[in-house]
Amino acid sequence: MANAFAKYSVQDLHKEIAEKREALRAFRFGSAGSRSRNVREGRTIRKDIARLMTEMNARNLPAQAGVAKTKKTA
């Protein structure tokens, strides 16, 4: 699972993050006050969002490093 999102395109990553955030919102507010729910589901959704964002940041770091180098020399 370490590199499960590596095959996704940037647009797919954005779409997946939006879907996970909506799922987390629905989890938090959908059954407010109900005690019969899987509380671990919220944790796994948050971790999936973090994994997706980590993959996005890992892809952006090389591009940002190139921009920073060009700005210093210019």
The first five atom37 places (N, CA, C, CB, O) and aatype in JSON, in Angstrom:
{
  "aatype": [12, 0, 2, 0, 13, 0, 11, 18, 15, 19, 5, 3, 10, 8, 11, 6, 9, 0, 6, 11, 1, 6, 0, 10, 1, 0, 13, 1, 13, 7, 15, 0, 7, 15, 1, 15, 1, 2, 19, 1, 6, 7, 1, 16, 9, 1, 11, 3, 9, 0, 1, 10, 12, 16, 6, 12, 2, 0, 1, 2, 10, 14, 0, 5, 0, 7, 19, 0, 11, 16, 11, 11, 16, 0],
  "atom_mask": [
    [1, 1, 1, 1, 1],
    [1, 1, 1, 1, 1],
    [1, 1, 1, 1, 1],
    [1, 1, 1, 1, 1],
    [1, 1, 1, 1, 1],
    [1, 1, 1, 1, 1],
    [1, 1, 1, 1, 1],
    [1, 1, 1, 1, 1],
    [1, 1, 1, 1, 1],
    [1, 1, 1, 1, 1],
    [1, 1, 1, 1, 1],
    [1, 1, 1, 1, 1],
    [1, 1, 1, 1, 1],
    [1, 1, 1, 1, 1],
    [1, 1, 1, 1, 1],
    [1, 1, 1, 1, 1],
    [1, 1, 1, 1, 1],
    [1, 1, 1, 1, 1],
    [1, 1, 1, 1, 1],
    [1, 1, 1, 1, 1],
    [1, 1, 1, 1, 1],
    [1, 1, 1, 1, 1],
    [1, 1, 1, 1, 1],
    [1, 1, 1, 1, 1],
    [1, 1, 1, 1, 1],
    [1, 1, 1, 1, 1],
    [1, 1, 1, 1, 1],
    [1, 1, 1, 1, 1],
    [1, 1, 1, 1, 1],
    [1, 1, 1, 0, 1],
    [1, 1, 1, 1, 1],
    [1, 1, 1, 1, 1],
    [1, 1, 1, 0, 1],
    [1, 1, 1, 1, 1],
    [1, 1, 1, 1, 1],
    [1, 1, 1, 1, 1],
    [1, 1, 1, 1, 1],
    [1, 1, 1, 1, 1],
    [1, 1, 1, 1, 1],
    [1, 1, 1, 1, 1],
    [1, 1, 1, 1, 1],
    [1, 1, 1, 0, 1],
    [1, 1, 1, 1, 1],
    [1, 1, 1, 1, 1],
    [1, 1, 1, 1, 1],
    [1, 1, 1, 1, 1],
    [1, 1, 1, 1, 1],
    [1, 1, 1, 1, 1],
    [1, 1, 1, 1, 1],
    [1, 1, 1, 1, 1],
    [1, 1, 1, 1, 1],
    [1, 1, 1, 1, 1],
    [1, 1, 1, 1, 1],
    [1, 1, 1, 1, 1],
    [1, 1, 1, 1, 1],
    [1, 1, 1, 1, 1],
    [1, 1, 1, 1, 1],
    [1, 1, 1, 1, 1],
    [1, 1, 1, 1, 1],
    [1, 1, 1, 1, 1],
    [1, 1, 1, 1, 1],
    [1, 1, 1, 1, 1],
    [1, 1, 1, 1, 1],
    [1, 1, 1, 1, 1],
    [1, 1, 1, 1, 1],
    [1, 1, 1, 0, 1],
    [1, 1, 1, 1, 1],
    [1, 1, 1, 1, 1],
    [1, 1, 1, 1, 1],
    [1, 1, 1, 1, 1],
    [1, 1, 1, 1, 1],
    [1, 1, 1, 1, 1],
    [1, 1, 1, 1, 1],
    [1, 1, 1, 1, 1]
  ],
  "atom_positions": [
    [[0.82, -1.19, 0.0], [0.0, 0.0, 0.0], [0.87, 1.25, 0.0], [-0.94, 0.0, 1.2], [0.36, 2.37, -0.12]],
    [[2.16, 1.07, 0.14], [3.05, 2.21, 0.22], [2.99, 3.07, -1.03], [4.47, 1.74, 0.47], [3.11, 4.29, -0.95]],
    [[2.82, 2.44, -2.17], [2.83, 3.19, -3.42], [1.59, 2.89, -4.25], [4.1, 2.87, -4.22], [1.66, 2.79, -5.47]],
    [[0.45, 2.74, -3.58], [-0.78, 2.36, -4.27], [-1.31, 3.47, -5.16], [-1.84, 1.98, -3.25], [-2.01, 3.2, -6.14]],
    [[-0.98, 4.71, -4.85], [-1.51, 5.84, -5.61], [-0.54, 6.34, -6.67], [-1.86, 6.96, -4.67], [-0.82, 7.34, -7.33]],
    [[0.57, 5.68, -6.84], [1.59, 6.13, -7.8], [1.09, 6.04, -9.23], [2.86, 5.3, -7.65], [1.53, 6.8, -10.09]],
    [[0.17, 5.13, -9.5], [-0.32, 4.96, -10.87], [-1.39, 5.99, -11.24], [-0.89, 3.56, -11.04], [-1.78, 6.08, -12.4]],
    [[-1.87, 6.77, -10.26], [-2.91, 7.76, -10.52], [-2.32, 8.99, -11.2], [-3.61, 8.15, -9.21], [-1.17, 9.35, -10.94]],
    [[-3.1, 9.62, -12.05], [-2.69, 10.9, -12.63], [-3.0, 12.0, -11.61], [-3.42, 11.16, -14.01], [-3.68, 11.75, -10.61]],
    [[-2.51, 13.19, -11.87], [-2.74, 14.3, -10.95], [-4.23, 14.61, -10.85], [-1.96, 15.55, -11.4], [-4.73, 14.88, -9.76]],
    [[-4.93, 14.57, -11.98], [-6.37, 14.83, -11.96], [-7.1, 13.75, -11.15], [-6.92, 14.88, -13.4], [-8.04, 14.05, -10.42]],
    [[-6.66, 12.5, -11.29], [-7.28, 11.43, -10.51], [-7.03, 11.6, -9.02], [-6.75, 10.07, -10.98], [-7.9, 11.32, -8.2]],
    [[-5.83, 12.08, -8.67], [-5.52, 12.32, -7.26], [-6.43, 13.41, -6.7], [-4.04, 12.71, -7.1], [-6.95, 13.27, -5.59]],
    [[-6.61, 14.5, -7.45], [-7.5, 15.57, -7.0], [-8.93, 15.06, -6.83], [-7.48, 16.75, -8.0], [-9.61, 15.38, -5.86]],
    [[-9.38, 14.26, -7.78], [-10.73, 13.72, -7.74], [-10.9, 12.79, -6.53], [-11.06, 12.97, -9.04], [-11.92, 12.84, -5.84]],
    [[-9.91, 11.95, -6.3], [-9.96, 11.0, -5.19], [-9.94, 11.73, -3.84], [-8.78, 10.01, -5.27], [-10.64, 11.33, -2.91]],
    [[-9.13, 12.78, -3.73], [-9.1, 13.57, -2.49], [-10.46, 14.2, -2.23], [-8.0, 14.67, -2.57], [-10.94, 14.19, -1.1]],
    [[-11.08, 14.75, -3.27], [-12.4, 15.37, -3.11], [-13.43, 14.32, -2.66], [-12.85, 16.03, -4.44], [-14.27, 14.6, -1.81]],
    [[-13.37, 13.14, -3.24], [-14.31, 12.08, -2.86], [-14.1, 11.64, -1.42], [-14.17, 10.89, -3.8], [-15.06, 11.42, -0.69]],
    [[-12.84, 11.51, -1.01], [-12.55, 11.09, 0.37], [-12.96, 12.16, 1.36], [-11.05, 10.77, 0.53], [-13.47, 11.83, 2.44]],
    [[-12.76, 13.42, 1.02], [-13.18, 14.49, 1.92], [-14.69, 14.53, 2.06], [-12.67, 15.85, 1.41], [-15.21, 14.77, 3.15]],
    [[-15.39, 14.28, 0.97], [-16.85, 14.22, 1.04], [-17.3, 13.02, 1.87], [-17.46, 14.14, -0.38], [-18.25, 13.12, 2.64]],
    [[-16.62, 11.9, 1.73], [-16.95, 10.72, 2.53], [-16.71, 10.98, 4.01], [-16.13, 9.51, 2.06], [-17.49, 10.54, 4.86]],
    [[-15.63, 11.69, 4.33], [-15.34, 12.02, 5.72], [-16.4, 12.97, 6.27], [-13.95, 12.66, 5.84], [-16.83, 12.83, 7.42]],
    [[-16.83, 13.94, 5.46], [-17.88, 14.86, 5.89], [-19.17, 14.1, 6.14], [-18.1, 15.96, 4.84], [-19.85, 14.33, 7.14]],
    [[-19.51, 13.2, 5.24], [-20.73, 12.42, 5.41], [-20.64, 11.52, 6.64], [-21.0, 11.58, 4.15], [-21.62, 11.33, 7.35]],
    [[-19.45, 10.99, 6.88], [-19.26, 10.15, 8.07], [-19.45, 10.95, 9.34], [-17.88, 9.51, 8.05], [-20.11, 10.49, 10.28]],
    [[-18.89, 12.14, 9.38], [-18.96, 12.96, 10.59], [-20.37, 13.46, 10.88], [-18.03, 14.13, 10.48], [-20.83, 13.42, 12.02]],
    [[-21.07, 13.92, 9.85], [-22.36, 14.55, 10.06], [-23.54, 13.64, 9.73], [-22.45, 15.79, 9.23], [-24.67, 13.94, 10.13]],
    [[-23.31, 12.57, 9.03], [-24.4, 11.71, 8.61], [-25.08, 10.99, 9.76], [0.0, 0.0, 0.0], [-26.31, 10.86, 9.79]],
    [[-24.3, 10.53, 10.68], [-24.88, 9.77, 11.79], [-24.52, 10.41, 13.12], [-24.41, 8.3, 11.75], [-24.1, 9.73, 14.05]],
    [[-24.67, 11.7, 13.2], [-24.37, 12.42, 14.43], [-25.3, 11.95, 15.54], [-24.48, 13.95, 14.23], [-26.52, 11.93, 15.38]],
    [[-24.72, 11.58, 16.64], [-25.52, 11.12, 17.78], [-25.76, 9.63, 17.79], [0.0, 0.0, 0.0], [-26.18, 9.08, 18.81]],
    [[-25.51, 8.96, 16.7], [-25.71, 7.53, 16.64], [-24.49, 6.81, 17.21], [-25.99, 7.07, 15.19], [-23.35, 7.2, 16.91]],
    [[-24.7, 5.8, 18.0], [-23.58, 5.09, 18.59], [-23.23, 3.83, 17.82], [-23.9, 4.74, 20.03], [-22.18, 3.24, 18.05]],
    [[-24.07, 3.41, 16.91], [-23.84, 2.15, 16.21], [-23.19, 2.41, 14.85], [-25.16, 1.38, 16.02], [-23.81, 2.23, 13.81]],
    [[-21.92, 2.84, 14.87], [-21.2, 3.06, 13.64], [-19.76, 2.62, 13.83], [-21.27, 4.54, 13.2], [-19.28, 2.47, 14.95]],
    [[-19.1, 2.41, 12.75], [-17.71, 1.98, 12.76], [-16.83, 3.21, 12.95], [-17.34, 1.21, 11.46], [-16.62, 3.96, 12.0]],
    [[-16.32, 3.42, 14.13], [-15.53, 4.61, 14.41], [-14.16, 4.55, 13.73], [-15.35, 4.79, 15.91], [-13.52, 5.58, 13.54]],
    [[-13.72, 3.38, 13.38], [-12.43, 3.23, 12.7], [-12.5, 3.73, 11.26], [-11.98, 1.77, 12.73], [-11.47, 4.07, 10.67]],
    [[-13.69, 3.78, 10.7], [-13.86, 4.24, 9.32], [-13.36, 5.67, 9.14], [-15.32, 4.14, 8.91], [-12.73, 5.99, 8.13]],
    [[-13.65, 6.54, 10.09], [-13.19, 7.92, 10.02], [-11.67, 8.01, 10.01], [0.0, 0.0, 0.0], [-11.08, 8.81, 9.29]],
    [[-11.04, 7.18, 10.81], [-9.57, 7.16, 10.87], [-8.98, 6.7, 9.55], [-9.1, 6.26, 12.01], [-7.99, 7.27, 9.08]],
    [[-9.55, 5.67, 8.96], [-9.01, 5.17, 7.7], [-9.22, 6.17, 6.57], [-9.65, 3.83, 7.33], [-8.36, 6.29, 5.69]],
    [[-10.33, 6.88, 6.57], [-10.57, 7.89, 5.55], [-9.55, 9.02, 5.68], [-12.01, 8.45, 5.65], [-9.0, 9.47, 4.67]],
    [[-9.29, 9.47, 6.91], [-8.3, 10.53, 7.12], [-6.91, 10.08, 6.67], [-8.26, 10.94, 8.6], [-6.16, 10.86, 6.09]],
    [[-6.57, 8.84, 6.95], [-5.26, 8.33, 6.55], [-5.15, 8.21, 5.03], [-4.99, 6.97, 7.2], [-4.09, 8.46, 4.46]],
    [[-6.24, 7.83, 4.37], [-6.23, 7.77, 2.91], [-6.04, 9.15, 2.31], [-7.54, 7.15, 2.4], [-5.31, 9.31, 1.33]],
    [[-6.69, 10.16, 2.9], [-6.51, 11.53, 2.43], [-5.05, 11.94, 2.59], [-7.45, 12.51, 3.19], [-4.48, 12.56, 1.7]],
    [[-4.46, 11.61, 3.72], [-3.05, 11.96, 3.96], [-2.14, 11.25, 2.96], [-2.65, 11.59, 5.4], [-1.18, 11.85, 2.48]],
    [[-2.42, 10.0, 2.65], [-1.61, 9.27, 1.66], [-1.71, 9.92, 0.28], [-2.05, 7.8, 1.59], [-0.7, 10.06, -0.41]],
    [[-2.92, 10.3, -0.1], [-3.11, 10.95, -1.39], [-2.38, 12.29, -1.45], [-4.6, 11.16, -1.66], [-1.73, 12.6, -2.45]],
    [[-2.48, 13.06, -0.39], [-1.81, 14.36, -0.38], [-0.29, 14.21, -0.35], [-2.27, 15.18, 0.82], [0.42, 15.03, -0.93]],
    [[0.2, 13.17, 0.31], [1.64, 12.9, 0.32], [2.12, 12.59, -1.09], [1.98, 11.74, 1.26], [3.19, 13.05, -1.5]],
    [[1.35, 11.81, -1.82], [1.72, 11.49, -3.21], [1.71, 12.75, -4.07], [0.75, 10.44, -3.8], [2.59, 12.93, -4.91]],
    [[0.72, 13.62, -3.86], [0.67, 14.87, -4.62], [1.89, 15.74, -4.31], [-0.63, 15.64, -4.31], [2.5, 16.3, -5.22]],
    [[2.25, 15.85, -3.03], [3.39, 16.66, -2.65], [4.7, 16.07, -3.15], [3.45, 16.81, -1.14], [5.61, 16.81, -3.52]],
    [[4.8, 14.76, -3.18], [6.02, 14.12, -3.69], [6.19, 14.41, -5.18], [5.97, 12.6, -3.44], [7.31, 14.54, -5.66]],
    [[5.1, 14.51, -5.88], [5.18, 14.84, -7.32], [5.51, 16.3, -7.54], [3.87, 14.49, -8.02], [6.14, 16.64, -8.53]],
    [[5.09, 17.18, -6.64], [5.32, 18.61, -6.79], [6.7, 19.05, -6.33], [4.28, 19.37, -6.02], [7.18, 20.09, -6.77]],
    [[7.35, 18.29, -5.47], [8.66, 18.7, -4.95], [9.72, 18.85, -6.04], [9.13, 17.7, -3.94], [10.42, 19.86, -6.04]],
    [[9.87, 17.91, -6.97], [10.88, 18.11, -8.02], [10.59, 19.34, -8.89], [10.97, 16.88, -8.9], [11.52, 20.04, -9.3]],
    [[9.35, 19.61, -9.16], [8.99, 20.77, -9.97], [9.29, 22.06, -9.21], [7.49, 20.71, -10.36], [9.78, 23.02, -9.79]],
    [[9.01, 22.07, -7.92], [9.28, 23.26, -7.12], [10.77, 23.48, -6.95], [8.61, 23.14, -5.77], [11.21, 24.63, -6.9]],
    [[11.55, 22.42, -6.85], [13.0, 22.57, -6.7], [13.59, 23.17, -7.96], [13.66, 21.2, -6.38], [14.51, 23.98, -7.88]],
    [[13.09, 22.78, -9.12], [13.55, 23.35, -10.38], [13.22, 24.82, -10.5], [0.0, 0.0, 0.0], [14.03, 25.59, -11.02]],
    [[12.06, 25.21, -10.04], [11.65, 26.61, -10.08], [12.52, 27.42, -9.12], [10.15, 26.76, -9.72], [12.93, 28.54, -9.45]],
    [[12.8, 26.88, -7.95], [13.61, 27.6, -6.97], [15.04, 27.82, -7.5], [13.65, 26.83, -5.63], [15.62, 28.88, -7.27]],
    [[15.59, 26.83, -8.18], [16.94, 26.96, -8.72], [16.98, 28.02, -9.81], [17.43, 25.62, -9.25], [17.95, 28.78, -9.9]],
    [[15.96, 28.06, -10.64], [15.95, 29.04, -11.73], [15.76, 30.45, -11.19], [14.86, 28.71, -12.74], [16.29, 31.4, -11.77]],
    [[15.01, 30.61, -10.1], [14.8, 31.93, -9.53], [16.07, 32.47, -8.9], [13.68, 31.89, -8.5], [16.33, 33.67, -8.96]],
    [[16.89, 31.6, -8.29], [18.11, 32.04, -7.65], [19.16, 32.49, -8.68], [18.68, 30.94, -6.78], [19.9, 33.44, -8.44]],
    [[19.2, 31.81, -9.8], [20.21, 32.15, -10.81], [19.78, 33.33, -11.65], [20.48, 30.96, -11.7], [20.62, 33.99, -12.27]],
    [[18.51, 33.61, -11.7], [18.04, 34.7, -12.56], [18.25, 36.05, -11.96], [16.6, 34.52, -12.86], [17.89, 37.06, -12.58]]
  ]
}
